[in-house]
Amino acid sequence: MSLLAVPNLSEGRDFAVLDRLRDSLGTEVELLDVHTDLDHNRAVFTVAGSPAGLERSMLALAGAAAVEIEMPEWVGQHPAIGALDVCPVVWTTGRDRGPAEACARSIATGIGELGIPVFLYGDLAGDLERRERAWFRSGGLDRLWERMVSGELAPDCGPDRPHPKAGATLVTARPPLAAFNLELDSDDLDAAKTIAAGIREGGGPNAVPGVRAIGLELSTGRAQVSLNVHDPASLPLARVVAVARELAAGTGATIAAAELVGLVPEKALDGYPDDLPIRDFDPELRVIERRLRTS
């Protein structure tokens, strides 16, 4: 059995550090993809392996990240509370859901034993409010400290305070999602935030169920709508693009470019518009089903 893990690391600028983090993964797993972003100051690895191999690999990565990344000094556009900020284990078939959830829980326990508090989110969350990553990240690491010290927020594993260097880690098990960025043709951050607020689940008449979105400003002189599409097999990216374009038109902005972070399932690309190419996209490398056939 092969599962995926998609660890998100709070480092996207120091490539020597990223090389050492990659080396920490070991030889039991296969690194399928690395996405780095200077503005987000974030790297996303896509890793494949057996449950036991993934567990050992993710624990080694968590330990290395705690040495290499100083969260009190971290600056980036993307919200983050930890050196190894998020560590989802991903199943690609329904029969692998149970093993993926067991693997994620073992990883959470192991990271906690490293002295790093772990919060389970998504389907592994203990209650409804803890399902969303944004609920833990709200206010950043400083606010997380306050919430944990006050007793408002207790971890599922590990100590009752953030690690002094590594912060905290969010862990879950889930099916594949699509991390999808849309760039505007300008630096209009208000437009990006308006589009994000309108498209995200619960955001209004144009809202798309299962979509999370934030508006960000990039150093390239463009604004970005950064999205997570939680079920891209049922909600192809074409629909997300159509709604984003409609919302953008209302602000006077235009969607100028698209970007995928990591891999997506084949169905996510059904009907994708030819007039908005995905930057540096090779389906043989970035579509999960094709990538796993050749790995």
C-alpha positions as CSV (number, residue, x, y, z in Angstrom):
1,M,0.0,0.0,0.0
2,S,1.2,3.5,-0.9
3,L,-0.1,6.6,0.7
4,L,0.9,10.3,0.2
5,A,2.0,12.9,2.6
6,V,2.0,16.6,1.8
7,P,4.0,18.4,4.5
8,N,4.0,22.2,4.4
9,L,7.1,23.8,5.7
10,S,7.6,27.4,6.8
11,E,10.7,27.9,4.6
12,G,10.7,29.0,1.0
13,R,13.7,31.2,0.6
14,D,16.8,29.4,2.0
15,F,17.5,26.6,-0.5
16,A,20.4,25.2,1.5
17,V,17.9,24.7,4.4
18,L,15.4,23.2,2.0
19,D,18.1,20.7,0.7
20,R,18.8,19.6,4.2
21,L,15.0,19.2,4.9
22,R,14.7,17.1,1.7
23,D,17.6,14.9,2.8
24,S,15.9,14.3,6.2
25,L,13.1,12.4,4.4
26,G,15.4,9.4,4.1
27,T,15.2,6.6,1.5
28,E,12.0,4.7,2.5
29,V,9.8,7.2,0.6
30,E,9.8,8.9,-2.8
31,L,9.7,12.6,-3.1
32,L,7.3,13.3,-6.0
33,D,7.2,17.1,-6.0
34,V,8.6,20.2,-4.3
35,H,6.9,23.6,-4.6
36,T,8.5,26.7,-3.1
37,D,7.2,30.2,-2.8
38,L,9.4,33.2,-1.9
39,D,6.4,35.5,-0.9
40,H,4.6,32.8,1.1
41,N,8.0,31.7,2.5
42,R,6.7,28.2,2.3
43,A,7.6,24.9,0.7
44,V,5.2,22.0,0.0
45,F,6.6,18.5,-0.4
46,T,4.6,15.7,-1.9
47,V,5.9,12.3,-0.7
48,A,4.8,8.7,-1.4
49,G,5.4,5.6,0.7
50,S,4.1,2.9,2.9
51,P,2.4,3.9,6.1
52,A,5.4,2.9,8.2
53,G,7.8,4.6,5.8
54,L,5.8,7.8,5.8
55,E,5.6,7.8,9.5
56,R,9.3,7.5,10.0
57,S,9.9,10.1,7.2
58,M,7.5,12.7,8.6
59,L,9.0,12.4,12.1
60,A,12.5,12.8,10.7
61,L,11.3,15.9,8.8
62,A,9.6,17.4,11.8
63,G,12.8,17.0,13.8
64,A,14.9,18.5,11.1
65,A,12.4,21.4,10.7
66,A,12.6,22.1,14.4
67,V,16.4,22.5,14.1
68,E,16.4,24.5,10.8
69,I,13.5,26.9,11.1
70,E,13.1,29.6,13.7
71,M,9.4,30.4,13.9
72,P,9.7,33.5,16.2
73,E,11.7,35.1,13.3
74,W,9.6,33.8,10.5
75,V,8.0,36.3,8.0
76,G,5.8,35.3,5.1
77,Q,2.5,36.1,3.4
78,H,0.9,32.7,4.0
79,P,-0.5,32.1,7.5
80,A,1.6,29.7,9.6
81,I,2.1,28.6,13.2
82,G,4.8,25.9,12.8
83,A,8.1,25.0,11.2
84,L,6.3,21.9,10.0
85,D,3.1,23.8,9.7
86,V,0.8,21.2,8.3
87,C,1.2,17.5,7.7
88,P,-1.7,15.8,6.0
89,V,-1.6,12.1,5.1
90,V,-3.5,11.6,1.8
91,W,-5.4,8.5,0.6
92,T,-6.2,8.2,-3.1
93,T,-8.7,5.3,-2.8
94,G,-11.5,4.8,-0.2
95,R,-10.0,1.5,1.0
96,D,-6.9,3.3,2.1
97,R,-8.8,5.8,4.3
98,G,-8.4,3.8,7.5
99,P,-4.7,3.2,7.1
100,A,-4.2,6.9,6.3
101,E,-6.0,8.0,9.4
102,A,-4.0,5.5,11.6
103,C,-0.8,6.7,10.0
104,A,-1.7,10.4,10.6
105,R,-2.5,9.7,14.3
106,S,0.8,7.9,14.7
107,I,2.6,10.9,13.1
108,A,0.8,13.2,15.5
109,T,1.8,11.2,18.5
110,G,5.4,11.0,17.3
111,I,5.7,14.8,16.7
112,G,4.2,15.4,20.1
113,E,6.9,13.2,21.6
114,L,9.5,15.6,20.0
115,G,8.1,18.4,22.2
116,I,6.0,20.0,19.5
117,P,2.3,20.4,20.2
118,V,0.0,18.9,17.5
119,F,-3.6,19.8,16.7
120,L,-5.7,17.4,14.7
121,Y,-7.9,19.1,12.1
122,G,-10.3,18.1,9.3
123,D,-11.9,14.7,9.7
124,L,-9.6,13.9,12.7
125,A,-10.7,16.9,14.7
126,G,-12.3,16.3,18.1
127,D,-15.1,18.9,17.5
128,L,-16.5,21.0,14.7
129,E,-14.6,24.3,15.4
130,R,-11.3,22.5,15.2
131,R,-11.8,21.2,11.7
132,E,-10.5,24.4,10.0
133,R,-6.8,25.2,9.9
134,A,-7.7,28.9,10.0
135,W,-9.2,28.5,13.5
136,F,-5.7,27.5,14.8
137,R,-3.8,30.0,12.7
138,S,-5.9,33.0,13.5
139,G,-3.6,35.7,15.0
140,G,-0.5,33.7,14.1
141,L,2.0,32.1,16.5
142,D,1.8,34.9,19.1
143,R,-2.0,34.4,19.5
144,L,-1.5,30.7,19.6
145,W,0.8,31.1,22.6
146,E,-1.8,33.2,24.4
147,R,-4.6,30.8,23.7
148,M,-2.6,27.8,24.9
149,V,-1.2,29.6,28.0
150,S,-4.7,30.7,29.0
151,G,-6.0,27.1,28.7
152,E,-8.4,28.1,25.9
153,L,-6.7,25.7,23.4
154,A,-5.2,22.3,24.3
155,P,-3.2,20.2,21.9
156,D,-4.2,16.7,20.9
157,C,-0.6,15.5,21.3
158,G,2.5,17.0,22.9
159,P,3.1,19.8,25.4
160,D,0.7,22.5,26.4
161,R,2.9,25.3,25.0
162,P,4.3,25.9,21.5
163,H,7.8,24.7,20.9
164,P,10.2,27.7,21.4
165,K,11.6,27.3,17.8
166,A,9.2,25.1,15.9
167,G,5.8,26.3,17.1
168,A,3.0,23.8,16.5
169,T,1.9,21.4,13.8
170,L,-1.5,20.6,12.3
171,V,-2.1,17.0,11.2
172,T,-4.9,15.3,9.4
173,A,-5.8,12.5,6.9
174,R,-7.7,13.4,3.8
175,P,-8.4,12.7,0.2
176,P,-6.5,14.8,-2.4
177,L,-7.2,18.5,-2.5
178,A,-6.1,21.2,-5.0
179,A,-4.0,24.1,-3.8
180,F,-4.6,26.6,-6.5
181,N,-3.4,30.2,-6.9
182,L,-4.9,32.8,-9.2
183,E,-3.0,36.0,-9.9
184,L,-4.6,39.3,-10.9
185,D,-3.4,41.6,-13.6
186,S,-2.6,44.3,-10.9
187,D,-1.5,44.8,-7.3
188,D,-5.1,45.5,-6.2
189,L,-5.1,43.7,-2.9
190,D,-8.6,44.8,-2.1
191,A,-9.8,43.1,-5.3
192,A,-8.0,39.9,-4.3
193,K,-9.6,40.0,-0.9
194,T,-13.0,40.7,-2.4
195,I,-12.7,37.7,-4.7
196,A,-11.5,35.5,-1.9
197,A,-14.3,36.5,0.4
198,G,-16.9,36.0,-2.4
199,I,-15.7,32.6,-3.6
200,R,-14.9,30.9,-0.3
201,E,-17.5,28.6,1.3
202,G,-20.1,30.6,3.2
203,G,-19.0,33.8,1.5
204,G,-22.2,34.8,-0.3
205,P,-24.3,34.1,-3.4
206,N,-21.2,33.2,-5.5
207,A,-19.6,31.0,-2.8
208,V,-18.4,27.6,-3.8
209,P,-18.8,24.8,-1.2
210,G,-15.5,23.2,-0.2
211,V,-13.4,26.2,-1.2
212,R,-11.1,28.1,1.2
213,A,-9.5,31.4,-0.1
214,I,-7.5,34.3,1.0
215,G,-6.2,37.4,-0.8
216,L,-2.5,38.2,-0.7
217,E,0.0,40.7,-2.1
218,L,3.0,39.4,-4.0
219,S,6.4,41.0,-4.5
220,T,6.0,40.7,-8.3
221,G,3.6,43.6,-8.2
222,R,0.5,41.4,-8.5
223,A,-2.2,40.4,-6.0
224,Q,-3.1,36.8,-5.6
225,V,-6.1,34.7,-4.6
226,S,-4.8,31.6,-2.8
227,L,-7.3,28.8,-2.8
228,N,-7.7,25.3,-1.4
229,V,-10.4,23.2,-3.2
230,H,-11.2,20.4,-0.8
231,D,-12.8,18.0,-3.3
232,P,-11.4,18.8,-6.8
233,A,-12.6,15.5,-8.2
234,S,-16.2,16.6,-7.7
235,L,-15.5,20.3,-8.1
236,P,-13.2,20.8,-11.1
237,L,-10.9,23.8,-11.2
238,A,-12.8,25.1,-14.3
239,R,-15.8,26.0,-12.0
240,V,-13.5,27.8,-9.6
241,V,-12.0,29.8,-12.4
242,A,-15.4,30.7,-13.8
243,V,-16.6,32.0,-10.4
244,A,-13.4,33.8,-9.7
245,R,-13.5,35.5,-13.1
246,E,-17.1,36.6,-12.5
247,L,-16.1,38.1,-9.1
248,A,-13.0,39.7,-10.6
249,A,-15.1,41.4,-13.2
250,G,-17.1,43.1,-10.5
251,T,-13.9,44.6,-9.1
252,G,-12.5,45.7,-12.4
253,A,-9.7,43.2,-12.2
254,T,-8.7,40.3,-14.5
255,I,-7.4,36.9,-13.6
256,A,-4.0,36.9,-15.4
257,A,-2.3,33.7,-14.3
258,A,-2.9,30.4,-12.5
259,E,-0.6,28.1,-10.5
260,L,-1.0,24.7,-8.8
261,V,0.9,23.8,-5.7
262,G,1.7,20.1,-5.7
263,L,-0.3,17.4,-7.4
264,V,-4.0,17.1,-8.3
265,P,-6.3,14.2,-9.3
266,E,-7.1,13.9,-13.0
267,K,-10.7,14.9,-12.6
268,A,-9.7,18.3,-11.2
269,L,-8.7,19.3,-14.7
270,D,-12.0,18.4,-16.4
271,G,-13.0,21.2,-18.7
272,Y,-10.2,23.4,-17.6
273,P,-10.1,26.6,-19.8
274,D,-7.4,26.8,-22.5
275,D,-7.1,30.5,-22.1
276,L,-5.7,30.4,-18.6
277,P,-2.7,28.1,-18.7
278,I,-1.4,26.8,-15.4
279,R,2.2,28.0,-15.0
280,D,4.9,25.3,-15.5
281,F,2.3,22.6,-15.5
282,D,3.3,19.1,-16.8
283,P,0.4,16.6,-16.4
284,E,2.8,13.7,-16.4
285,L,4.4,15.1,-13.3
286,R,1.6,16.9,-11.6
287,V,-1.4,14.6,-12.0
288,I,-1.6,12.1,-9.1
289,E,-2.7,9.1,-11.1
290,R,-0.1,9.6,-13.8
291,R,2.7,10.3,-11.3
292,L,2.0,7.2,-9.2
293,R,2.0,5.0,-12.3
294,T,5.5,6.1,-13.2
295,S,7.0,6.3,-9.7
